[in-house]
Amino acid sequence: MAVVQLRHDTDGRRYFDRRVAEGKTPMEAMRALKRRLSNVVYHQLVADQKHQRRKERKAGPEGHAGATTRSSAAGSNPNTGASDKSLPGSADLDATPPTAAPPGPSQRSRRSSTALSAGGQAVDKRGCAM
């Protein structure tokens, strides 16, 4: 950031030139410029944090301005009819029918992985005797 400021006619370049004119070496002037830039950045971060905290104090409990903990879903519209409102109580019934689970390893038959050879001996998929 300091090197870029030195390339152009900026406040940083004028600060650097003043330090060199005061008798500082170019490296010392560069160090002073870097320190000055870091101070500017730090103070801007602090100012932004203070501004953010002020906004949060004005905000509601959820952190947003105008937010509230009360629900406004039922009764917020004065034209809502009785059929548009939810029924009291909880819905205990699940309308989704249960799905059949795919057969697990315990439900598979052992025959599916074995076959009988021509001589009547059980063999596995690779043809090895069992």
TISE-86273 format. One record per residue: x, y, z of N, C-alpha, C, CB in turn; residue number from 1. Coordinates in Angstrom, 2 decimals. Each point is the difference from the previous one (the first is absolute). Last residue first. Glycine has a CB too. Layout:
% TISE-86273
       nx       ny       nz      cax      cay      caz       cx       cy       cz      cbx      cby      cbz  seq
        X        Y        Z        X        Y        Z        X        Y        Z        X        Y        Z  NUM
...
***
This chain:
% TISE-86273
       nx       ny       nz      cax      cay      caz       cx       cy       cz      cbx      cby      cbz  seq
   -18.91   -74.58    -1.55    -0.21     0.55     1.34    -0.01    -1.07     1.05    -1.27     1.84    -1.00  130
     3.57    -0.87    -4.21    -0.84    -0.85     0.84    -0.09     0.59     1.40     0.63    -2.04    -1.35  129
     0.14     5.06    -3.12     0.75    -0.76     0.99    -0.97    -0.80     0.86     1.85     1.74     0.02  128
    -2.81     1.53    -3.61     0.02    -1.40    -0.39     0.77    -0.88     0.98    -0.17     0.75    -2.34  127
    -1.03     4.08     2.50     1.23    -0.24    -0.72     0.12    -1.46    -0.48     1.06     1.81     1.34  126
    -4.73    -0.27     1.33    -0.03     0.69    -1.28     1.25    -0.27    -0.85    -1.41     1.75     1.07  125
     0.42    -5.55     2.49    -0.25     1.45     0.07     0.06     0.62    -1.38     0.95     0.06     2.32  124
    -2.58    -5.23    -0.94     1.17     0.79    -0.43    -0.35     1.48     0.12     0.78    -1.85    -1.60  123
    -2.60    -3.55     3.16    -0.18     1.45     0.04     1.30     0.68    -0.40    -1.75    -0.21     1.80  122
     0.11    -4.74    -3.58     0.79     0.62     1.08    -0.16     1.52    -0.09     1.67    -1.92    -0.01  121
    -3.46    -1.48    -3.10    -0.84     0.26     1.15     0.74     0.64     1.16    -1.36    -1.91    -0.71  120
     2.98     0.81    -3.85     0.01    -1.16     0.88    -0.84     0.21     1.25     2.26    -0.53    -0.85  119
    -1.67     3.96    -2.41    -0.64    -1.12    -0.69    -0.06    -1.24     0.89     0.81     0.91    -2.19  118
    -0.63     3.58     4.88     0.75    -0.45    -1.17    -0.74    -1.18    -0.61     2.21     0.80     0.99  117
    -4.39     3.34     1.88     0.37    -1.41     0.04     0.74    -0.35    -1.28    -1.99    -0.55     1.46  116
     1.86     5.42     1.28    -0.71    -0.78    -1.01     0.44    -1.46     0.14    -0.15     2.00    -1.59  115
     0.15     3.19     4.48     0.53    -1.34    -0.31    -0.85    -0.64    -1.08     0.87    -0.25     2.34  114
    -1.75     4.58    -0.44     1.42     0.07    -0.28     0.59    -1.36    -0.32     0.13     1.98     1.49  113
    -4.73    -1.39    -0.39     0.25     0.94    -1.09     1.47     0.07    -0.35    -1.98     1.31     0.71  112
     0.24    -3.95     2.96    -0.08    -0.65    -1.30     0.35     0.97    -1.14    -1.74    -1.54     0.92  111
     1.26     2.79     3.70     1.33    -0.51    -0.29     0.02    -0.64    -1.40     0.42    -0.38     2.47  110
    -3.73     4.42    -1.15     0.12    -1.45     0.17     1.39    -0.43    -0.42    -2.48    -0.32    -0.40  109
     1.01     5.14     2.60     0.31    -0.70    -1.25     0.07    -1.50     0.25     1.25     2.01    -0.85  108
    -1.88     1.35     4.32    -1.22    -0.45    -0.65     0.26    -0.76    -1.30    -1.16     1.93     1.03  107
     4.58     0.16     1.72    -0.61    -1.05     0.81    -1.24    -0.57    -0.67     0.89     1.11     2.04  106
     1.57     2.53    -4.00     0.77    -1.24    -0.04    -0.67    -1.12     0.79     2.07     1.36    -0.27  105
    -5.44     2.24    -1.46     1.34     0.13     0.54     0.72    -1.33    -0.05    -0.76     1.86     1.48  104
    -3.47     0.45    -4.45     0.46    -1.12     0.81     1.45     0.19     0.40    -1.62    -1.50    -1.17  103
    -1.44     5.78     0.52     0.59    -1.01    -0.88     0.55    -1.15     0.85     0.57     1.76    -1.74  102
    -4.76     1.10     3.47     1.46     0.06    -0.01     0.53    -1.06    -0.95     0.05     0.86     2.38  101
    -4.85     1.80    -2.59     0.59    -1.30     0.30     1.51     0.12    -0.13    -2.06    -1.23    -0.80  100
    -1.16     5.38     2.23     0.54    -0.68    -1.17     0.62    -1.32     0.44     0.43     2.21    -1.18   99
    -4.66     0.95     3.29     1.36    -0.51     0.18     0.45    -0.75    -1.25    -0.37    -0.18     2.49   98
    -3.08     4.34    -2.79     0.00    -1.43     0.33     1.43    -0.50     0.15    -2.16    -0.31    -1.24   97
     0.18     5.32     2.25     0.89    -0.71    -0.90     0.00    -1.48     0.35     1.42     2.05    -0.29   96
    -3.76     1.31     2.80    -0.71    -0.31    -1.23     0.87    -0.79    -0.97    -1.36     2.06     0.32   95
     1.12    -1.60     5.19     0.95     0.19    -1.09    -0.67    -0.45    -1.28     2.01    -0.32     1.53   94
    -3.97     2.25     3.43    -0.03    -1.00    -1.05     1.01     0.36    -1.09    -2.42    -0.49     0.49   93
     1.48     3.26     3.36     0.70    -1.21     0.41     0.08    -1.03    -1.12    -0.77     0.42     2.32   92
     0.25     5.15    -1.53    -0.38    -1.05    -0.95     0.80    -1.24     0.33    -0.56     1.69    -1.80   91
    -0.97     2.30     5.34     1.05    -0.48    -0.89    -0.54    -1.09    -0.91     1.74     0.58     1.72   90
    -4.46     3.85     0.50     0.51    -1.34     0.29     1.04    -0.41    -1.01    -2.18    -0.60     1.05   89
    -1.63     4.09    -2.53     0.72    -0.12     1.27     0.48    -1.44     0.19    -1.37     1.88     1.00   88
     0.86     0.30    -5.95    -0.82    -0.61     1.05     0.79    -0.09     1.29    -1.29    -1.30    -1.72   87
     2.01     5.16    -2.18     0.35    -1.37     0.34    -0.87    -0.49     1.16     2.37     0.38    -0.78   86
    -4.09     3.29    -2.86     0.83    -0.11     1.19     0.30    -1.45     0.31    -0.97     2.13     0.90   85
    -1.95    -0.55    -4.44     1.40     0.24    -0.35     0.93    -0.15     1.18    -0.79     1.52    -1.76   84
    -4.04    -1.83     1.97     0.53    -1.18    -0.67     1.47     0.17    -0.39    -2.30    -0.48    -0.84   83
    -0.20     4.04     2.90     0.21    -1.08     0.95     0.61    -1.22    -0.69    -1.92     0.85     1.36   82
     2.97     3.91    -3.58    -1.20    -0.70     0.42     0.34    -1.15     0.93    -1.11     0.63    -2.15   81
     3.63     4.25     1.05     0.14    -1.44     0.02    -1.27    -0.64     0.51     2.47     0.22     0.35   80
    -1.18     4.59    -0.88    -0.99    -0.60    -0.87     0.07    -1.52    -0.03     0.09     2.05    -1.37   79
     2.99     0.90     3.80    -1.34     0.15     0.57    -1.09    -0.66    -0.85     0.77     2.12     1.02   78
     4.47    -3.50    -0.30    -0.84     0.56    -1.06    -1.42     0.14     0.55     1.45    -1.03    -1.84   77
     1.78    -0.86     4.58     0.65     1.24    -0.43    -0.83     0.70    -1.08     2.24    -0.99     0.56   76
    -3.09    -3.36     1.82    -0.67     1.22     0.40     0.68     1.28    -0.44    -0.82    -1.25     1.89   75
     3.74    -2.99    -1.68    -1.46    -0.11     0.14    -0.55     1.34     0.45     0.16    -2.45     0.56   74
     4.49     2.22    -1.35    -0.57    -0.82    -1.07    -1.51    -0.05     0.09     2.08    -1.36    -0.03   73
     1.59     3.58     2.69    -1.07     0.78    -0.61    -0.69    -0.79    -1.09     1.24     2.10     0.53   72
     1.96    -2.85     4.26    -0.38    -0.45    -1.33    -1.14     0.86    -0.52     0.74    -2.36     0.53   71
     3.22     3.86     3.04    -1.39    -0.45    -0.13    -0.29    -0.40    -1.43    -0.68     1.50     1.89   70
     4.82     0.42    -0.47    -0.07    -1.40     0.41    -1.42    -0.54    -0.11     1.92     0.38     1.53   69
     0.53     3.55    -4.66    -0.73    -0.19     1.24    -0.03    -1.48     0.33    -1.40     2.05    -0.44   68
     4.00     2.12    -2.92    -0.33    -1.39     0.30    -0.70    -0.10     1.35     1.97    -0.78    -1.36   67
    -0.06     4.80    -0.83    -1.42    -0.27    -0.17    -0.40    -1.43     0.30    -0.01     1.77    -1.67   66
     4.98    -1.09     0.50    -0.85     1.13     0.35    -1.45    -0.36    -0.27     1.86     1.62    -0.51   65
     1.67    -5.40     1.79    -0.44     0.76    -1.17    -0.92     1.13     0.46     0.19    -2.05    -1.49   64
     1.70    -1.33     4.42     1.11     0.65    -0.65    -0.38     0.81    -1.23     1.38    -1.80     0.86   63
    -4.13    -0.63     2.51     0.58    -0.92    -0.96     1.14     0.64    -0.78    -2.20    -1.13    -0.17   62
    -0.37     3.59     3.44     0.72    -1.08     0.65     0.63    -1.00    -0.96    -1.55     0.27     1.88   61
     0.78     4.66    -3.79    -0.78    -0.82     0.92     0.83    -1.14     0.56    -2.06     0.60    -1.26   60
     4.33     4.15    -0.30    -0.69    -1.16    -0.56    -0.76    -0.73     1.09     1.75    -0.21    -1.77   59
     1.18     3.93     2.51    -1.30     0.46    -0.51    -0.83    -1.17    -0.49     1.02     2.19    -0.62   58
     3.37    -2.95     2.06    -0.77     0.45     1.17    -1.39     0.47    -0.43     2.13     0.67     1.16   57
     0.99    -1.91    -4.49    -0.52    -1.17     0.71    -0.82     0.40     1.21     1.97    -1.32    -0.78   56
     0.28     4.67    -1.72    -1.11    -0.55    -0.77    -0.62    -1.19     0.71     1.10     0.77    -2.11   55
     2.74     1.09     3.97    -1.11     0.94     0.14    -1.22    -0.49    -0.76     1.62     1.89     0.26   54
     2.36    -4.32    -0.70    -0.59    -0.19     1.34    -1.18     0.94     0.23     2.24    -0.72     0.87   53
     0.27     1.18    -4.86    -0.76    -1.25    -0.01    -0.68    -0.24     1.35     1.59    -0.94    -1.70   52
     1.35     4.61     1.31    -1.21     0.25    -0.78    -0.89    -1.24    -0.01     1.25     1.65    -1.43   51
     2.96    -2.05     3.39    -0.87     0.85     0.84    -1.32     0.27    -0.71     2.02     1.07     1.05   50
     1.26    -3.37    -3.48    -0.53    -0.84     1.09    -0.93     0.79     0.90     2.09    -1.39    -0.08   49
     0.22     3.69    -3.33    -1.04    -0.86    -0.58    -0.63    -0.89     1.08     1.23     0.01    -2.20   48
     2.42     2.67     3.45    -1.17     0.83    -0.28    -1.14    -0.83    -0.57     1.51     1.98    -0.40   47
     2.61    -4.11     1.07    -0.62     0.32     1.29    -1.26     0.83    -0.21     2.25    -0.08     1.12   46
     0.34    -0.87    -4.91    -0.62    -1.23     0.52    -0.73     0.26     1.31     1.78    -1.35    -1.13   45
     0.78     4.84    -0.70    -1.21    -0.21    -0.79    -0.73    -1.25     0.46     1.08     1.14    -1.95   44
     3.05    -0.17     3.90    -1.01     0.96     0.47    -1.30    -0.14    -0.81     1.84     1.58     0.70   43
     1.87    -4.22    -2.02    -0.48    -0.40     1.32    -1.11     0.93     0.48     2.27    -0.94     0.52   42
    -0.07     2.02    -4.56    -0.86    -1.19    -0.16    -0.58    -0.41     1.34     1.38    -0.76    -1.96   41
     1.72     4.25     2.02    -1.22     0.44    -0.69    -0.97    -1.17    -0.14     1.30     1.76    -1.25   40
     2.97    -2.68     3.00    -0.81     0.76     0.95    -1.33     0.45    -0.62     2.10     0.78     1.13   39
     1.07    -2.87    -3.87    -0.60    -0.98     0.90    -0.86     0.69     1.06     1.94    -1.55    -0.39   38
     0.48     4.28    -2.58    -1.09    -0.69    -0.69    -0.67    -1.03     0.90     1.20     0.36    -2.17   37
     2.61     1.86     3.84    -1.11     0.95    -0.15    -1.19    -0.67    -0.68     1.63     1.91    -0.12   36
     2.33    -4.36     0.46    -0.61     0.16     1.32    -1.20     0.92    -0.07     2.22    -0.39     1.08   35
     0.33    -0.10    -4.96    -0.72    -1.23     0.29    -0.71     0.08     1.35     1.67    -1.28    -1.38   34
     1.15     4.85     0.18    -1.20    -0.01    -0.84    -0.84    -1.25     0.27     1.22     1.32    -1.75   33
     2.94    -0.98     3.89    -0.94     0.97     0.57    -1.31     0.03    -0.80     1.95     1.37     0.83   32
     1.56    -4.02    -2.50    -0.51    -0.58     1.24    -1.02     0.92     0.66     2.18    -1.21     0.32   31
     0.10     2.85    -4.06    -0.93    -1.06    -0.41    -0.61    -0.65     1.24     1.33    -0.41    -2.13   30
     2.03     3.54     2.84    -1.21     0.69    -0.46    -1.05    -1.01    -0.44     1.38     1.97    -0.73   29
     2.82    -3.62     1.92    -0.68     0.51     1.20    -1.30     0.70    -0.38     2.22     0.26     1.16   28
     0.52    -1.72    -4.67    -0.56    -1.16     0.71    -0.75     0.44     1.26     1.87    -1.44    -0.89   27
     0.44     4.74    -1.66    -1.19    -0.50    -0.70    -0.63    -1.22     0.71     1.00     0.84    -2.14   26
     1.58     2.51     5.29     0.41    -0.76    -1.16    -1.27    -0.49    -0.71     2.21    -0.72     1.11   25
    -2.26     5.29     1.73    -0.14    -1.46     0.14     0.55    -0.67    -1.26    -2.04     0.27     1.50   24
     1.62     4.59    -0.71     1.28    -0.64     0.25    -0.09    -1.50     0.23     0.73     2.13     0.96   23
    -4.17     1.25    -2.24     0.35     0.20     1.41     1.32    -0.68     0.35    -2.43     0.15     0.55   22
     0.48    -0.66    -4.85     0.47     1.39     0.13     0.41     0.30     1.43    -1.49     0.68    -1.89   21
    -0.49    -4.81     0.97     1.34     0.03    -0.59     0.59     1.40     0.13    -0.63    -1.84    -1.63   20
    -3.78     1.31     3.03     0.90    -0.73     0.90     1.44    -0.01    -0.54    -1.94    -1.45     0.73   19
    -1.48     3.35    -3.42     0.25     0.83     1.18     0.99    -0.68     0.95    -2.32     0.98    -0.21   18
     0.84    -3.41    -3.55     0.93     1.07    -0.39     0.32     0.92     1.18    -0.90    -0.10    -2.34   17
    -2.36    -3.27     2.98     1.32    -0.60    -0.20     1.04     1.08    -0.31    -1.09    -2.13    -0.83   16
    -3.38     3.47     1.04     0.47    -0.34     1.34     1.41    -0.57    -0.08    -2.37    -0.44     0.76   15
     0.15     1.26    -4.81     0.39     1.27     0.62     0.54    -0.24     1.42    -1.74     1.21    -1.37   14
    -0.02    -4.92    -0.93     1.24     0.45    -0.65     0.48     1.30     0.62    -0.70    -1.10    -2.13   13
    -3.41    -0.57     3.60     1.09    -0.86     0.44     1.33     0.41    -0.60    -1.63    -1.85     0.24   12
    -2.36     3.95    -1.63     0.39     0.46     1.34     1.16    -0.82     0.54    -2.36     0.74     0.43   11
     2.24    -0.73    -5.63    -1.02    -0.21     1.02     0.46     0.61     1.31    -0.76    -2.12    -1.13   10
     2.21     1.15    -4.18    -0.02     1.22     0.80    -1.16    -0.10     0.99     1.02     1.38    -1.89    9
     1.56    -5.87     0.11    -0.91     1.05    -0.47     0.08     1.22     0.91    -1.54    -1.75    -0.98    8
     4.11    -2.24     1.78     0.03     0.09    -1.47    -0.81     1.16    -0.54     0.30    -2.45    -0.06    7
    -0.09     1.13     4.76     1.19     0.73    -0.44     0.05     0.19    -1.50     1.19    -0.91     1.96    6
    -4.65    -1.65     0.12    -0.17     1.43     0.29     1.20     0.81    -0.46    -1.43    -0.60     1.96    5
     1.60    -4.07    -2.31    -0.93     0.54    -0.98    -0.21     1.50     0.23    -1.15    -2.25    -0.16    4
     3.72    -0.10     3.26     0.73     0.11    -1.26    -0.90     0.60    -1.08     1.42    -1.98     0.64    3
    -3.28     0.98     3.60     0.88     1.16     0.07     0.73     0.22    -1.33     0.28    -0.38     2.47    2
    -3.04    -3.39    -1.99    -0.83     1.18     0.00     0.89     1.25     0.00    -1.84    -1.26     1.22    1
***
